Amino acid sequence: MKVLLMNGSTHKNGCTATALGIIADELKSQGVDSQIYWVGTGAVHSCLGCGYCRNAGKCVYNDDIVNELGELCKDADGFVFGAPVHYASPAGGFVAVLDRLFYSHGRYMKFKPAASVVSARRAGTTASYDVLNKYIGISSMIQVPSTYWNMVHGYTPEDVMKDEEGVSIMRAIGSNMAWLVKLLANAKGSELEKPVIVKKAMTNFIR
């Protein structure tokens, strides 16, 4: 069992990484492996909406991290999407990554547990949290519960560790994620492994 934690911050060891690290530590304490993947500071393309990925199974662009990250999604049993707040929204580069990742590799995420985590000095967290949760909700993923909104506050990693409520929320995410991936592992090969698939209906508002 392995959980893939995505650090959508341009700072490899900043506040977002600190929050994800707390989750990773809790997972480890409960016997679940994890990997923190940093999206880095390289240029990332926005999604073209071209539809290429639907047939090819990968994004048309192959000169940034999206296809590499998508391959890691194959073997992941759970996901955490972590991002800092920029102007009351998740970091723009990470949003571009997620747009393309879910289009091109979303098939690897269906029916797997996921949580989103946001980090800010002060405000904009709830709006950013909502943006990240939309990826989970539209992709047939299982939202991991916690004890409050999944956010930490602080200007530095040291500040984050002083946010006692935020730290406890991260630990709860790790604990609940461990529980869910274990449950799903035990269900493999049984009739409970996956739900009955309901075919999606597409409608337009312009006739």
ChimeraX attribute file (.defattr): number of C-alpha atoms within 10 A of each C-alpha:
attribute: neighborCount
match mode: 1-to-1
recipient: residues
	/A:1	15
	/A:2	18
	/A:3	26
	/A:4	22
	/A:5	26
	/A:6	23
	/A:7	28
	/A:8	27
	/A:9	25
	/A:10	18
	/A:11	15
	/A:12	16
	/A:13	14
	/A:14	18
	/A:15	29
	/A:16	31
	/A:17	25
	/A:18	22
	/A:19	28
	/A:20	26
	/A:21	20
	/A:22	20
	/A:23	26
	/A:24	26
	/A:25	18
	/A:26	21
	/A:27	24
	/A:28	16
	/A:29	13
	/A:30	15
	/A:31	13
	/A:32	21
	/A:33	17
	/A:34	21
	/A:35	16
	/A:36	16
	/A:37	16
	/A:38	19
	/A:39	21
	/A:40	16
	/A:41	12
	/A:42	10
	/A:43	10
	/A:44	20
	/A:45	16
	/A:46	15
	/A:47	18
	/A:48	12
	/A:49	10
	/A:50	9
	/A:51	13
	/A:52	15
	/A:53	17
	/A:54	13
	/A:55	9
	/A:56	10
	/A:57	15
	/A:58	20
	/A:59	23
	/A:60	16
	/A:61	17
	/A:62	11
	/A:63	12
	/A:64	14
	/A:65	18
	/A:66	24
	/A:67	21
	/A:68	13
	/A:69	18
	/A:70	22
	/A:71	13
	/A:72	14
	/A:73	20
	/A:74	13
	/A:75	14
	/A:76	20
	/A:77	26
	/A:78	25
	/A:79	26
	/A:80	23
	/A:81	24
	/A:82	30
	/A:83	33
	/A:84	32
	/A:85	24
	/A:86	15
	/A:87	13
	/A:88	15
	/A:89	20
	/A:90	27
	/A:91	19
	/A:92	18
	/A:93	20
	/A:94	22
	/A:95	20
	/A:96	15
	/A:97	21
	/A:98	21
	/A:99	17
	/A:100	25
	/A:101	22
	/A:102	18
	/A:103	19
	/A:104	23
	/A:105	24
	/A:106	21
	/A:107	15
	/A:108	18
	/A:109	23
	/A:110	16
	/A:111	19
	/A:112	22
	/A:113	25
	/A:114	27
	/A:115	24
	/A:116	26
	/A:117	28
	/A:118	30
	/A:119	31
	/A:120	23
	/A:121	16
	/A:122	11
	/A:123	14
	/A:124	18
	/A:125	27
	/A:126	15
	/A:127	15
	/A:128	25
	/A:129	26
	/A:130	15
	/A:131	15
	/A:132	22
	/A:133	16
	/A:134	11
	/A:135	19
	/A:136	23
	/A:137	12
	/A:138	10
	/A:139	17
	/A:140	16
	/A:141	19
	/A:142	18
	/A:143	18
	/A:144	22
	/A:145	19
	/A:146	18
	/A:147	13
	/A:148	12
	/A:149	17
	/A:150	23
	/A:151	26
	/A:152	29
	/A:153	26
	/A:154	18
	/A:155	13
	/A:156	15
	/A:157	16
	/A:158	12
	/A:159	14
	/A:160	24
	/A:161	19
	/A:162	13
	/A:163	15
	/A:164	13
	/A:165	16
	/A:166	22
	/A:167	21
	/A:168	18
	/A:169	24
	/A:170	29
	/A:171	23
	/A:172	22
	/A:173	28
	/A:174	30
	/A:175	23
	/A:176	18
	/A:177	29
	/A:178	27
	/A:179	15
	/A:180	21
	/A:181	19
	/A:182	16
	/A:183	12
	/A:184	17
	/A:185	12
	/A:186	12
	/A:187	13
	/A:188	11
	/A:189	9
	/A:190	8
	/A:191	9
	/A:192	11
	/A:193	14
	/A:194	14
	/A:195	8
	/A:196	8
	/A:197	7
	/A:198	6
	/A:199	6
	/A:200	6
	/A:201	5
	/A:202	5
	/A:203	6
	/A:204	5
	/A:205	4
	/A:206	4
	/A:207	3
